[in-house]
């Protein structure tokens, strides 16, 4: 079983969490000024990289809080979890498919 490190509760089983999609998506300042195509792109178009990716996660069956995580989509390893509004500690690119060379101290993976 995969363990995910909730920044509020600590390591918990993956079944307690739900992914909320790509992290760090800025809402347009003037949504009414966007064309229908631009608004549709904001709502529906997201990166789907092979490699390190920043995602939003919700601890549904725990504290109920949202947080961000950097996860390698190839290995399904969580490289880091951090609270909303915080900056990730690890270095490396997100949403580009490159791998991180930063710390994996917040990695909480265990397979049974």
Secondary structure, 3 states (H helix, E strand, C coil): CCEEEECCCEEEEHHHCEEEEECCCCCCCCHHHCCHHHHHHHHHCCCCCCCEEEEEEECCCCCCCEEEEEEECCCCEEEEEEECCCCCCCCCCCCCCCCCCCCCCCCCCCCC
